[in-house]
Amino acid sequence: MKTLNEYQILAMSTASYPDRGNNLIYPALKLAGEAGEAAEKVGKTWRNEGLTSAAGYSEQQKTELVKELGDVLWYIAALADELNVSLEKVARTNIEKLQDRKARGVIKSEGDNR
């Protein structure tokens, strides 16, 4: 697998959820849940071990967090698929938005459309 689009195709070959192809709600809610699980792992490591940098993470801790990030990516792919949009388009749109904000000096500002 070399591209985000290839990932999306492979990921969607494993997709099985209610009313797939006509269901934004399921992948959106699951995305929030998986992102929460990733954040929980980071939070618990901070609470239990005082680690705020990945530099102190064990290989096992990194592996477990990478698994959660993979679940987040899967649901991003599913949500994009529901929109009939490629992951590469999602990534390209995000970079264009960020580059535009940086060029206008508003990268640290507030608001969605700054």
Residue pairs with C-beta under 8 A, 6 or more apart in sequence:
1 7
1 10
3 88
4 86
4 87
4 88
4 90
4 91
5 86
5 87
5 88
7 73
7 77
7 87
8 77
8 80
8 81
8 86
8 87
11 73
11 74
11 77
11 78
12 77
12 78
12 81
15 78
15 81
17 23
17 26
17 27
17 30
17 78
18 26
19 26
21 82
22 82
23 82
24 79
24 82
24 83
26 78
27 75
27 78
27 79
27 81
27 82
28 75
28 79
30 75
30 78
31 72
31 75
31 76
31 78
31 79
34 68
34 71
34 72
34 74
34 75
35 72
37 68
37 71
38 65
38 68
38 69
38 71
38 72
41 61
41 64
41 65
41 68
42 65
45 51
45 57
45 61
46 52
49 56
51 57
54 62
57 65
76 87
76 90
77 87
80 86
80 87
80 89
80 90
98 107
101 107
101 109
101 114
106 114
